[in-house]
C-alpha cells in the first residue's frame, strides 16, 4: 500500500466476474517479430476510413504515412513495418464488413526502429496545434472505443474542462495491457498528461486505478513529478468500473446527465494507454504504428470455465 488510501466511493451495483489476470499481469511488454504479411484495413476507428496514398509495388518505411485522414472525424494510418506494398484491395474488418486495405510484405530482417519526425514542442505549441498533432499521429482511444482522440479532447465553446481523468481501471477479465503500461511507461504517461492539460485547459488530473493494480498505483505515485497536479485514486474492483461515466461517479461523485457527455460536468476522460502514446509520439513527431495488447493461452480460458 502506498502513502495514499483506497478511495471507497463508487457507483451503485456492478458485478464481479473472474479476473483471470494472473497469467499476464506480471509479464513485461515485449515486441514480437513481424508476420510474413501484414494487412492494414483503412477503417480502424470510429470515423471516416482513411484514404490510401501509396500504390502497389511501392516501398515504405516503418512509421511512414500510408493513408491520410478523410475528414475531421478521421485519422491517418502509418506503416507498421518497412516493406513493400504488394496489393491494395478489399479486406475484412473485425466487424465482419469489407473495407479497402493495404497488404504489406516486410523486408527481410526489418527492424523495429521508427524515424524521427518534427517534434511538437510542449513549451511553444498551442492547444490547437497539439490537437492537430494528435490527429496527425493517428491516435484514437486505446481503451476499446477507438474514438478519434483529437475530437474527444476538443472542448466545445461555452464549456470548461476542470478535471482530466485518466482511465487506468481495465476491469475486463483477462486484460492486463493498461496495467503493464502503467508499470513500464510512467514517463510517457506523465509527458502525455502535460500535453493533455495544455490541449484541454484542465487544471487538475485524476488517475483512476482499480485496487487489483495497487503496484501500478504505487509506482505512478512514486515517480510522479512534483510540479504536476495529479491525484491517484484507487477504487474498488468491479465491472463496469472502467466505463467513463461510472468512473466519473467513482472518483468525483459527479453524474453525467442522460444523453450528455463528461464535458457537461467539466470533465474530459482519456484512457491511460492513449495518454502514454501521446507522451511517446508527440515529442518525436511520429505516427502510431503499434499498440500494446494482452495475449494469453487457451489454458487460461479452460481454467476459467
HUKAUR-V584427 format. One record per residue. PHI is phi in whole degrees, -180 to 180 (NA if undefined). BURIAL is + if it has 9 or more other ideal C-beta (glycine too) atoms within 8 Angstrom, else -. Layout:
BEGIN
[[PHI | BURIAL] [PHI | BURIAL]]
END
This chain:
BEGIN
[[NA | -] [-79 | +] [-91 | -] [-132 | -] [-99 | -] [-62 | -] [-87 | +] [-89 | -] [-68 | -] [-157 | +] [-83 | -] [-76 | -] [68 | -] [98 | +] [-128 | -] [-129 | -] [-70 | -] [-56 | -] [-77 | -] [52 | +] [-107 | +] [-64 | -] [-68 | +] [-122 | +] [-70 | +] [-104 | -] [-97 | -] [-72 | -] [-67 | -] [-144 | -] [-94 | -] [-97 | -] [-62 | -] [-70 | +] [-70 | -] [-67 | -] [-145 | -] [-115 | +] [-114 | +] [-112 | +] [-68 | +] [-83 | +] [-117 | -] [-127 | -] [-158 | +] [-82 | -] [159 | +] [-68 | -] [-59 | +] [-70 | +] [-104 | +] [-66 | +] [-122 | -] [-108 | +] [-128 | -] [-62 | -] [90 | -] [-76 | -] [-91 | -] [-128 | +] [-113 | -] [-61 | +] [94 | +] [-72 | -] [-67 | +] [-117 | +] [-153 | +] [-96 | -] [-64 | +] [-83 | -] [-165 | -] [-62 | -] [-90 | -] [-162 | +] [-134 | +] [-76 | +] [-126 | +] [-112 | +] [-66 | +] [-80 | +] [-153 | +] [-86 | +] [179 | +] [-120 | +] [-76 | +] [-88 | +] [-162 | -] [-124 | +] [-168 | -] [-79 | -] [-133 | +] [-78 | -] [-108 | +] [-64 | -] [-80 | -] [95 | -] [-87 | -] [-107 | -] [-146 | +] [-64 | +] [-151 | +] [-117 | +] [-98 | +] [-121 | +] [-109 | +] [-63 | +] [-65 | -] [-57 | -] [62 | -] [-62 | +] [-88 | -] [-95 | -] [-67 | -] [-130 | +] [-67 | -] [-73 | -] [-112 | +] [-94 | -] [-62 | +] [-99 | +] [-79 | -] [-59 | +] [-67 | -] [-112 | -] [-70 | +] [-82 | -] [-54 | +] [-66 | -] [-68 | +] [-67 | +] [-62 | +] [-65 | +] [-65 | +] [-64 | +] [-66 | +] [-62 | -] [-73 | +] [82 | +] [-82 | +] [-127 | +] [-61 | +] [-95 | +] [-83 | +] [136 | -] [-76 | -] [58 | +] [-81 | +] [-54 | +] [-67 | +] [-63 | +] [-71 | +] [-63 | +] [-81 | +] [-73 | -] [-79 | +] [-63 | -] [-60 | -] [91 | -] [-108 | +] [-138 | -] [-92 | +] [-89 | -] [-122 | +] [-104 | +] [-110 | +] [-97 | +] [-94 | +] [-113 | +] [-72 | +] [49 | +] [-84 | +] [-73 | -] [-57 | +] [77 | +] [-72 | +] [-136 | +] [-59 | +] [-64 | +] [-57 | +] [-68 | +] [-61 | +] [-65 | +] [-77 | +] [-109 | -] [-127 | +] [-60 | +] [-61 | -] [-66 | +] [-61 | +] [-70 | +] [-67 | +] [-60 | +] [-59 | +] [-61 | +] [-65 | +] [-66 | +] [-63 | +] [-70 | +] [-71 | +] [-101 | +] [82 | +] [-63 | +] [-104 | -] [-134 | +] [-129 | +] [-124 | +] [-105 | +] [-94 | +] [-137 | +] [-73 | +] [-65 | +] [-81 | -] [-125 | +] [-59 | +] [-64 | -] [-69 | +] [-62 | +] [-62 | +] [-66 | +] [-64 | +] [-67 | +] [-65 | -] [-101 | +] [-62 | +] [-63 | -] [-67 | -] [-96 | -] [-111 | +] [-82 | -] [-108 | +] [-116 | -] [-104 | +] [-120 | +] [-96 | +] [-114 | +] [-60 | +] [-86 | +] [-171 | +] [-104 | +] [-102 | -] [-57 | +] [-80 | +] [-64 | -] [-59 | +] [-69 | +] [-66 | +] [-64 | +] [-60 | +] [-64 | +] [-66 | +] [-96 | +] [-128 | +] [73 | -] [-97 | +] [-118 | -] [-72 | +] [-63 | -] [-55 | -] [79 | -] [-97 | -] [-123 | -] [-53 | +] [-65 | +] [-66 | +] [-116 | +] [80 | +] [-132 | +] [-121 | +] [-111 | +] [-140 | +] [-63 | +] [-67 | +] [-71 | +] [-61 | +] [-61 | +] [-63 | +] [-65 | +] [-61 | +] [-70 | +] [-85 | +] [-92 | +] [-62 | +] [-65 | +] [-114 | +] [63 | +] [-101 | +] [-97 | +] [-72 | +] [-130 | +] [-161 | -] [-149 | -] [-84 | -] [-131 | -] [-100 | -] [-124 | -] [-139 | +] [-79 | -] [-66 | -] [-60 | -] [-64 | +] [-65 | +] [-64 | -] [-67 | -] [-76 | -] [-79 | -]]
END
